[in-house]
Amino acid sequence: MPVMRSTGTCVTTSTLGESVQAFVPHVLPPRDPALSVDAFAALNQAAEHALARLSGVSGLVPSVDWLLYSAIRKEALLTSQIEGTQATLTDLFDDEAGLAVSNTDDVEEVTNYLRAFRHVRDALRDPAGLPLSVRLLREAHGLLLDGARGRGKQPGELRRSQNWIGGTRPGNAVFVPPPAEQVAALLADVERFIHEPAPADLPPLVRIALVHAQFETIHPFLDGNGRMGRLLITVLMEHWQLLPEPLLYLSGYLKRHQSEYYRRLSGIRTDGDWEGWVAFFLEGVAVAASAAERNIVAIASLVAADRRRLLAEPKATPASYRLFELLPMMPRFTIERVRQQLDTTFPTANAAVKLLETLGIVVELTGQKKNRSFSYQSYIEMLAD
């Protein structure tokens, strides 16, 4: 049975001419009673061990940049799909290759997430950069909502009006977040919780679970709250040294269990069930880390096998070797892009691509003689699995 506690208060406010009960959460950590950490100590240990294994297996590939390229893009894609974006990994790779994509707005949302994530990560890695703060999150939010779909949704600004979740109008909403005038103070409390000395009885993963849920409850922006909240998870994993690099794409687990994800967050507000949410989160981290570990092993095996085929080919050239090493970070490409990346002539680039195509490592997509594009298809299919 969940522990019953009050996790906030309701205040009456009005929006669009309707009176509603907005939920204002208590500050972290949970109190009265305190969080029952012992209840999921085993889950936390399993999740930490899964993350440690994921960290260790990254040494299987010659460059961790390969892993980061795919892992960050998978997280960007999956976190956007939770919000209804229909873009695929192939769309994202095509866009980066300069190829035409049909759902340009959806791809823009995913690439905006990548920009926002890089901005936060770069700031935290720069000794002169901003700390993890409301200001930094606002800057990231400005990048996330940059473009046509974000226009009118106050990118980079805390909301100045009452929002609601679910329902057709405020009066029948599933959830009404805090009034706008309380958002800044509530976020300041979250920032304080992130930076204050960690209590011995709250492991880092548990604190991340608390931060994410609190952020989603505050819902500080007019749009993009889910993606920003999940960005916080990824950033804190690395910031609190649970992973050396952002190799985990937890949004895949959250997407597969989307109804339960929302139900557990709601249970905090309605029933005070922080324990149920934290347990769900820890299970998700363990499952997602194990899946990422298996994916790395599979990718390492694929790339190693393809490399052996290339090395055994008598006609292989330095250009073909260099092109092959680029493929995990350039899985869709044109010959012109290869020419640019290798800084070589068109005939040399064409010959390198032709050799990899002959070996079955890459495939040509258009069936044309001109304006051809190519794909490291087996790699993309493995990533998309």
Buried (B, 14 or more C-beta within 10 A) or exposed (E): EBBEBEBBEEBEBEBEEBEBEBBBBBBBBBEEEBBBBEEBEEBBBBBBEBBEEBBEBBEBBEEBEBBBBBBBBBBBBBBBBBBEBEBBBBBBBBBBBEBEBEBBEBBBBBBBBBBBBEBBBEBBEEEEEBEBBBEBBBBBBBBBBBBEBBEEBBBBBBBEEBBBBEEEEBBEBEBBBBBBEBBEEBBEBBBEBBEEEBEEEBBBBBBBBBBBBBBBBBBBBBBBBBBBBBBBBBBBBBBBEBBEBBBBBBBBBBBEBEEEBBBBBBBBBEBBBBBBBBBBBBBBBBBBBBBBBEBBEBBBEBBEEBBEBBEEBEEBEEBBBBBBBBBBBBBBBBBBBBBEBBEBEEEBBBBBBBBBBEBEBBEEBEEEEEEBBBBBBBBBEBBEE
